[in-house]
């Protein structure tokens, strides 16, 4: 009979949310094992924005100084109109009385997950198992039996609790049979990374720019060594066509005037979803991050929401571990995080998408006037900055009992 390794908490997925979750538990003295299918934390180029309250949370586990060192401070972000050239600027330093980090940090998410995975080595009660792919699990009243595929065999584990931090295609969520309601945007999304200084062609760029255009909207994000260009692409085009030199040249022809001269370092095509799991909790199994909610990237809320999930769940799970069974604190995690996912993350990212897409001239002008009104009114502008920085969603969650 195969041997069974035991732990208090098993986490599926060593991305940013899984490694934050593991670190919080390890620091509390909990025996935790992280299963990661890859041979290292994935070098995902999508999420790169850390909002002020997330930086405050991560400071509690000592990782914010690394992000400040490796990332770029972005206190200012722009909503731009591609046709008219109009710029509506917002500056997070205006909420400097609310946070010690009145800026975003632009830093690719893999810096966080790799640093935390490495940091877990200092805890004798924590382990990250790379090359271990979750296969199946079965829970009962006392715990969860887990099987994982390794390069050499099938490994068996017994955990008191299982946390699914295994991303959009979460096996944990699927194995639970949890519905994942929502929709998928019809267009594909293309992300191109280049070292070409886009500010030479578009003067006055901030590190974060949302460029509205009904024909081809853009997100222009600066990370430490590159500019990232995100734009919509035809749903019927193949991924190969979208990653081709011809497509790259066409995109940068419109930005710089000479697309052939622009070298890219990454060309990524992906689908974008707006979905929320029916429940973030089932007995001794919990979901966090992309495993239980997905949204478009406009605003940089996805990864940040996942980190907020992890901190919320850690606070609720520790009493349940002490009690030895599920209790009301875990149900509160589900209520708090699922409610604000619908009320804030989903609603705000959909609204951001509507603005950047432009739509009809009449609809776009109405949204433009709304944004200008926010910009020009001190009270509205402060509320908007706190909402976009995600302070409001955390306050809403804390108020739910």
KAVENTA-V355558 format. One record per residue. N is the residue number from 1. RES is the residue in three letters. PSI is psi in whole degrees, -180 to 180 (999 if undefined). Layout:
N:RES:PSI  N:RES:PSI
This chain:
1:UNK:136  2:UNK:143  3:UNK:153  4:UNK:122  5:UNK:139  6:UNK:148  7:UNK:166  8:UNK:-44  9:UNK:130  10:UNK:134  11:UNK:128  12:UNK:115  13:UNK:122  14:UNK:41  15:UNK:-167  16:UNK:-40  17:UNK:-43  18:UNK:-41  19:UNK:-33  20:UNK:-46  21:UNK:-46  22:UNK:-40  23:UNK:-43  24:UNK:-42  25:UNK:-42  26:UNK:-42  27:UNK:-25  28:UNK:4  29:UNK:13  30:UNK:137  31:UNK:117  32:UNK:138  33:UNK:134  34:UNK:126  35:UNK:128  36:UNK:123  37:UNK:-35  38:UNK:169  39:UNK:-6  40:UNK:169  41:UNK:133  42:UNK:138  43:UNK:67  44:UNK:129  45:UNK:5  46:UNK:-74  47:UNK:132  48:UNK:4  49:UNK:129  50:UNK:119  51:UNK:161  52:UNK:-50  53:UNK:-27  54:UNK:-41  55:UNK:-38  56:UNK:-43  57:UNK:-49  58:UNK:-23  59:UNK:-29  60:UNK:-26  61:UNK:15  62:UNK:17  63:UNK:-14  64:UNK:-39  65:UNK:-36  66:UNK:-42  67:UNK:-39  68:UNK:-36  69:UNK:-42  70:UNK:-23  71:UNK:-179  72:UNK:135  73:UNK:131  74:UNK:82  75:UNK:-24  76:UNK:139  77:UNK:154  78:UNK:140  79:UNK:118  80:UNK:148  81:UNK:117  82:UNK:-34  83:UNK:-46  84:UNK:-20  85:UNK:1  86:UNK:141  87:UNK:126  88:UNK:114  89:UNK:139  90:UNK:142  91:UNK:115  92:UNK:-14  93:UNK:-17  94:UNK:-19  95:UNK:28  96:UNK:-18  97:UNK:-10  98:UNK:-21  99:UNK:149  100:UNK:-2  101:UNK:73  102:UNK:58  103:UNK:163  104:UNK:154  105:UNK:126  106:UNK:109  107:UNK:127  108:UNK:141  109:UNK:-25  110:UNK:-22  111:UNK:-39  112:UNK:-53  113:UNK:-39  114:UNK:-39  115:UNK:-42  116:UNK:-40  117:UNK:-42  118:UNK:-41  119:UNK:-26  120:UNK:-18  121:UNK:-22  122:UNK:-11  123:UNK:119  124:UNK:-17  125:UNK:10  126:UNK:148  127:UNK:138  128:UNK:123  129:UNK:95  130:UNK:154  131:UNK:21  132:UNK:109  133:UNK:123  134:UNK:130  135:UNK:-48  136:UNK:166  137:UNK:160  138:UNK:126  139:UNK:152  140:UNK:-169  141:UNK:-23  142:UNK:-20  143:UNK:-158  144:UNK:127  145:UNK:130  146:UNK:138  147:UNK:137  148:UNK:142  149:UNK:129  150:UNK:173  151:UNK:-16  152:UNK:-23  153:UNK:-173  154:UNK:122  155:UNK:144  156:UNK:138  157:UNK:157  158:UNK:119  159:UNK:152  160:UNK:-31  161:UNK:149  162:UNK:133  163:UNK:124  164:UNK:106  165:UNK:37  166:UNK:30  167:UNK:-172  168:UNK:-36  169:UNK:34  170:UNK:119  171:UNK:-34  172:UNK:-48  173:UNK:-44  174:UNK:-40  175:UNK:-33  176:UNK:-22  177:UNK:22  178:UNK:128  179:UNK:146  180:UNK:77  181:UNK:150  182:UNK:-150  183:UNK:165  184:UNK:133  185:UNK:140  186:UNK:-36  187:UNK:156  188:UNK:164  189:UNK:133  190:UNK:129  191:UNK:125  192:UNK:135  193:UNK:134  194:UNK:150  195:UNK:-7  196:UNK:132  197:UNK:100  198:UNK:-23  199:UNK:-20  200:UNK:-23  201:UNK:-25  202:UNK:82  203:UNK:143  204:UNK:13  205:UNK:140  206:UNK:178  207:UNK:-22  208:UNK:121  209:UNK:125  210:UNK:115  211:UNK:111  212:UNK:137  213:UNK:124  214:UNK:-21  215:UNK:-44  216:UNK:92  217:UNK:164  218:UNK:150  219:UNK:124  220:UNK:111  221:UNK:133  222:UNK:127  223:UNK:173  224:UNK:-39  225:UNK:-6  226:UNK:160  227:UNK:137  228:UNK:130  229:UNK:118  230:UNK:134  231:UNK:160  232:UNK:154  233:UNK:157  234:UNK:131  235:UNK:-24  236:UNK:-4  237:UNK:144  238:UNK:159  239:UNK:-35  240:UNK:-42  241:UNK:-41  242:UNK:-27  243:UNK:4  244:UNK:162  245:UNK:-36  246:UNK:-44  247:UNK:-45  248:UNK:-46  249:UNK:-41  250:UNK:-43  251:UNK:-48  252:UNK:-20  253:UNK:-41  254:UNK:-21  255:UNK:-42  256:UNK:-17  257:UNK:-9  258:UNK:77  259:UNK:-32  260:UNK:-26  261:UNK:-7  262:UNK:123  263:UNK:136  264:UNK:151  265:UNK:-22  266:UNK:140  267:UNK:110  268:UNK:136  269:UNK:133  270:UNK:162  271:UNK:152  272:UNK:138  273:UNK:156  274:UNK:101  275:UNK:148  276:UNK:133  277:UNK:147  278:UNK:-31  279:UNK:146  280:UNK:7  281:UNK:135  282:UNK:99  283:UNK:-114  284:UNK:14  285:UNK:132  286:UNK:155  287:UNK:143  288:UNK:156  289:UNK:-145  290:UNK:-18  291:UNK:-23  292:UNK:-6  293:UNK:139  294:UNK:146  295:UNK:165  296:UNK:161  297:UNK:3  298:UNK:104  299:UNK:-20  300:UNK:39  301:UNK:-20  302:UNK:-64  303:UNK:-41  304:UNK:-43  305:UNK:-39  306:UNK:-41  307:UNK:-40  308:UNK:-38  309:UNK:-49  310:UNK:-45  311:UNK:-40  312:UNK:-46  313:UNK:-40  314:UNK:-43  315:UNK:-36  316:UNK:-31  317:UNK:-35  318:UNK:-44  319:UNK:-35  320:UNK:-39  321:UNK:-43  322:UNK:-40  323:UNK:-23  324:UNK:9  325:UNK:160  326:UNK:143  327:UNK:-174  328:UNK:-23  329:UNK:-36  330:UNK:-37  331:UNK:-33  332:UNK:-38  333:UNK:-48  334:UNK:-46  335:UNK:-47  336:UNK:-53  337:UNK:-36  338:UNK:-38  339:UNK:-48  340:UNK:-24  341:UNK:-45  342:UNK:-49  343:UNK:-32  344:UNK:-66  345:UNK:-49  346:UNK:-50  347:UNK:-43  348:UNK:-40  349:UNK:-35  350:UNK:-42  351:UNK:-42  352:UNK:-39  353:UNK:-42  354:UNK:-39  355:UNK:-46  356:UNK:-28  357:UNK:-23  358:UNK:-63  359:UNK:-154  360:UNK:158  361:UNK:-40  362:UNK:-45  363:UNK:-42  364:UNK:-41  365:UNK:-38  366:UNK:-44  367:UNK:-37  368:UNK:-44  369:UNK:-37  370:UNK:-43  371:UNK:-40  372:UNK:-38  373:UNK:-40  374:UNK:-46  375:UNK:-38  376:UNK:-11  377:UNK:121  378:UNK:-44  379:UNK:-46  380:UNK:-40  381:UNK:-42  382:UNK:-44  383:UNK:-40  384:UNK:-45  385:UNK:-42  386:UNK:-34  387:UNK:-49  388:UNK:-27  389:UNK:-4  390:UNK:10  391:UNK:-40  392:UNK:-42  393:UNK:-37  394:UNK:-38  395:UNK:-40  396:UNK:-43  397:UNK:-44  398:UNK:-26  399:UNK:-13  400:UNK:128  401:UNK:999
